[in-house]
Every structure is written in structure tokens, then in C-alpha cells.
């Protein structure tokens, strides 16, 4: 996991977000070039960006779904 830059990336949030600014945004723009997914806090888009290997992000999402932590 590394810190990255969000400049020029296209961000999206879950369709379950309520546009209240309390969500995590992700971008898949780096998957094909770097095999990575970047995430950031929607309340502070200019702050730190975490870039994770695509497989690690997929495992995280699968774990959240399996745990029942989804809305």
C-alpha cells in the first residue's frame, strides 16, 4: 500500500452513497497500467490517496460483502 496522487484520475463512489460526503471514493484508472486501485476520503479529496494492488482491493471488497457490513 502506498500513498499516491489523485491528479487526473476519475473517481466514483458506491451507488449506496447518499451524497453526504461520508464515503470512500475509488478509481480504477490505474488497474491496466499499474495493476492498482486508489481510494480516498470523499470529505477530503485533496488529502492522502491510498493505492493498493488490485488483488488486495478485490479481497477487501469480498471480505466486506461476506461479513455483512454492507448497507
C-alpha positions in Angstrom: 0.0 0.0 0.0 1.4 3.4 -1.0 0.3 7.0 -0.9 -0.4 8.4 -4.4 -1.6 11.4 -6.2 -5.2 11.9 -7.3 -4.5 14.3 -10.1 -6.2 13.4 -13.4 -8.0 10.3 -12.0 -11.7 9.7 -12.5 -13.3 8.9 -9.1 -16.5 7.1 -8.2 -18.4 6.2 -5.0 -20.8 3.4 -4.2 -24.3 3.7 -5.6 -25.4 3.2 -1.9 -23.7 6.6 -1.0 -26.2 9.3 0.0 -24.0 12.2 -1.4 -23.5 13.3 2.2 -19.7 13.3 1.8 -19.2 10.4 4.2 -17.9 7.8 1.8 -14.8 6.4 0.3 -14.2 7.1 -3.4 -12.2 4.8 -5.7 -10.7 4.9 -9.1 -9.8 2.0 -11.4 -7.9 4.2 -13.8 -4.6 2.6 -12.7 -5.7 -1.0 -13.0 -4.5 -1.6 -16.5 -1.3 0.4 -16.3 -0.2 -0.4 -12.7 -2.5 -3.2 -11.5 -3.7 -0.9 -8.7 -6.8 0.7 -7.3 -6.6 4.0 -5.5 -9.0 5.1 -2.7 -9.6 8.4 -0.9 -11.9 10.1 1.6 -14.7 11.9 -0.1 -14.7 14.6 2.6 -11.0 15.4 1.9 -10.3 14.7 -1.8 -7.1 16.8 -1.8 -5.6 14.8 1.1 -3.9 11.4 1.1 -4.7 8.8 -1.6 -4.0 5.1 -0.8 -3.0 2.9 -3.8 -3.4 -0.8 -3.3 -2.7 -3.8 -5.5 -5.9 -4.6 -7.4 -6.0 -8.1 -5.9 -5.8 -6.7 -2.3 -8.7 -4.3 -3.1 -10.8 -7.1 -4.5 -10.1 -9.2 -1.4 -11.1 -6.3 0.8 -14.4 -5.8 -1.1 -15.1 -9.5 -0.9 -14.4 -9.5 2.8 -16.8 -6.6 3.4 -19.5 -8.4 1.4 -19.1 -11.7 3.2 -19.1 -10.1 6.6 -22.5 -8.4 6.1 -21.1 -4.9 6.7 -22.8 -3.6 3.6 -25.9 -1.4 3.8 
